[in-house]
Every structure is written in structure tokens, then in C-alpha cells.
């Protein structure tokens, strides 16, 4: 079955950086666009970034454009999210799934807290 396992997040100071990873199994990883989503406390889950199958094209929510970078390694079946210049409003649980629309169940996600 499909498994999406996000790496551990953590507590980061404003302006700091964090790299998330998501290891995928149970499907042909290189055949699917992938994405990162997040859900902040009291808010609906939102799409953060997408990447196409070979990684040639990416897209970002306006709120993270210029600060976050999505990438993938098809040989490792892993998708990454490099987050720089983090802001308190980036605090959320982050999830990976197919993109630009999620087609699988949600994993546990990883909590990222941006606070001084």
C-alpha cells in the first residue's frame, strides 16, 4: 500500500531554515507529480508547493514563493522541501502527497513550529 513518511520537523527561530523530506513507497514514484501541503492551527490544509514527475517544473503558493524550494530524487523515492527565511506564519503540520491534487490518504505529517 502507499506509504508517505515525512521526516521529523521541529522548532525553528524566525529567519531560520529547515529541510523536510518525504519517503514514498507502494507506488511508482517517478510516475507521479508530488506536492507538499500544510495545515496551520485552526485553518484548512493548503497546497504549498508542487513538482512534476521529473522535477523539471515546480510551483509555489504566493506565501512561500522565494523562500521554499521543492525538489525530488526519483532514485531515492523521496521529495524534499527546503524552507528558508521561516516566519511564524509558517507554523503548521506539513504533509506530502501527490500533486497538484492529493490522491492518497494522509500520513502523520511533520510539525514545524517557527517561534523565538
Order of alpha helices (4+ residues) and beta strands (2+ residues): beta-beta-beta-beta-beta-beta-beta-beta-beta-beta
